[in-house]
Amino acid sequence: MAFRVCGRVFSQSAVFREAAVSAGRGNASWFLTAGSAACGRGRNGFSVTPACFITSDAFLNRLAKGKAAEADGGLYRLPASVPPDSGEQLSLLMKHPDQPENSKVLKVAIVGAPNAGKSTLSNQLLGRKVFAVSKKVHTTRTRALGVLTEDDTQIILLDTPGLTTPSKVKRHQLEKSLLLDPWNTVKQADLMVVMADVADRWTCNKLDFEVLKCLAQHPDIPAVLVLNKVDLVKSKSKLLEVTAELTCGVVNGRRMRVRTVIKPPWAEKRPDREARPLELSPDEDNTEPEGSAETKSALSKEQLKALRNQQGWPHFKDVFMLSSVDREDVETLKRYLVVAARPGAWQYHSEVLTDQTPQEVCTNIVREKLLEYLPQEVPYTMTQSVELWQERENGELDISVKLYAKKDTHMRMVIGTAGQMVAQIAREAGEDLSRVFLREVKLRLSVKLRN
């Protein structure tokens, strides 16, 4: 069984030297084309444009059938929306699932360090923006649930706050949910999607220690690695090196190797300086990496010490390279999740998009804009209160939210010169809410000093 590489990430680099990743015996004879991506054979090996790694022939065939069915319109349905009325949303959540006879379900916990792109990926998978997204850390404060329903399959996405430490929560006076929710959420999952920001040159070569702890405490839960923000990486060939480091050179229990397919001119002249492969041990395909014993309790001091010296996790089932803002890239991951779903009863009606109330969606979107436009600690100290929520006869939604500032200087920053800042935040948040509720939204924001 050969280790396969599919997608389209490296096609953007004109100077990329072709490389291959292999982890098994035999030659790969079949490739999945994702979107407009193309895969083929190079002169001395495979010449590919990777977006994801996939490890199973049977899995690839099932995935291909899924894409074919989608092309015929068999799997496609418009993404659900959030009802603007909280009572209607509650009724929808309580509604008996309209599952087909052979229903399938998969609970996916999306975890990672702060600002890795977890909520962006969740929104892209759902096809509608329901989770707050910003460039600042800790945008997501509590576990948020999204429901993706396609044909006979329901994917429950559990978007979690970025994994952090108690000292950071105390130092920045953050909610305790940032510490509790990610760990509690993972226990409910059938699959973990671990996100890593490869555009951050300071952290891209090592998984966050809190992420490693989470993986080590739940070795029985399958995990896949998602290398996010690959569109921001200038040297695309670096992605293969990062992959090897974050997986410890092992994917799906198999040693992987990265070798040059077409040698650069200097390597041809000086073979003694040719780059060494990461792993050259195809005979070890069936060997299990060390440290694979399940850890059902808290990690010991010895295990924590070992994790601190560890760059990656050797038990990932698959690796995906993508940009979470690119619909075609995310579509490949979505098809993977649909195929990985297990037979089981749906938990929600197919019209459910999230378990959040309309008011929670609103305050999260407003907080996103505050984080986007306000400096330093200001947006983190702001609190909100929904003062008015009314649907007019013409279908327009009238919302009024009061913002409470901790200091007078913070209040002036939020208001801005001649009220321009608060007006811009209200306008952009209103536009996002219009797309969530599928109707015109008139959002008014007022600012008050908190006593």
C-alpha positions, 0 to 999 in steps of 0.5 A: 500500500503506497502513501499518497499525496494529493492536492494543489498547494505546491503549484503556486511555487515556480521554484519548487523542486519536486519531492515525493513522500512515501511510507509503504511498499509498491507503487501508487497507481491511482490519485485523487484530483482535488478541485483543479489539482493534478497529480502525476508521475515524475521522471524518477518518481511521483511529481505531485502538488500536495494538499493532503496525505491519504493512506488507504486504497479503499479509502481513496476509492470511497472518497472518489465515489463520494466526489462523483456523487457530489458532481451528480448532485446527489450529496449537495444541499444548501447550507442551513441557516440560524433562525433569528428567533431564539424560540424557533432555534430551540424548537429546531434543536429539540426537533426529532432528527430526520435521518435516513435509513442508513444514517452515518455520524461523526463527531469531530473536535477541532483543536490547536494552539490559539489563532491556528485557524480553527473557527475559520476552518469550521465556518468553511466546512459549514458553508456559512459563517457562524463562529467568530474569527479574528487575527487576535488570539482567544477569539473563541472563548467557549466550545461552539458546535456546528452541524454539517449534514450531507445526504445520509451523513451528519458531521458534528463539528466541535470548535474549541478555544485555543489550548492554553495554560492556567498561568496565561488565563490568570495573567490575562484574566480570561474565562476558565472555559478556555482551560476546561472546554477543549479538554472536555470536548475531546472526550466526546469526539470520534476524531480529532483534527489538530490544526497547526499554523505553518505560516508562523515561522517561530512555532511551525516546526513544533507542536504546541506543548498543550496540544501534545498533552491533549494528544497524549492523554487521548491516544485512543481517539484517531487524530489527523493533522491539518497544516493551515495557512499554506498560502502564506508560506513562500517556500512551498518545499518547506512544507514537507520538512514541517510535515516530517517534524510534526509527525516525527516521520510517522503517519498512520503507523508507517515510516515516511521518507522525503527524497529529492525526485529531480536533483538540483544541479549542485547535487548532481555535481557533489553527490556527497552533499545530497540531502539525506532522506528522513527515513529509509525503512520500508521494512518497518511499515508494520512496527508501532512507534514507541510510546503508543501505550494508551494513557487513560489518566493524567500524564506522569512527570516522566511522560511530561518530560518526554513530551517537552523534548518531542517536536511532533506526534507519531500517531496521526492517521493522515496529514492535510495541507490547506488554506482554511480560507480556500473552499476547494482545499477545505472541500477535500477535508470535508469529503474525508470527514464524510467518508470517515463517518460511522453508521449511527443515529443523527443527533440533530435535524438536518436544518440545524446549523449550530447549537448557539442561540441567535443572541450568542451568534450576534455577540460573538460576531460583535466581539470579533469586530471589537478584536479586529479594530481595537488595540491591546487589551481593550476588546478583551475587557469589553462586555455586551448586553442585548437590549433589543431583538425584534423582527419587523413586519417586513422581515427585517431584524432590529438589534440593539447591543450595549457595550460596556467599557472598563475605562473611559479611555477604552470607551473613547477608543470604541466610539472613535472620532465622531462615532466612526469606529462604533459605526463601522463595527456595527455596519460590518457586524450587521452585514455578517449577521444578515448572511447568518440569518438570511435577512436584513439586519439593522444593528445598533451599538451603544457604549457605556462605562461599566461601574 
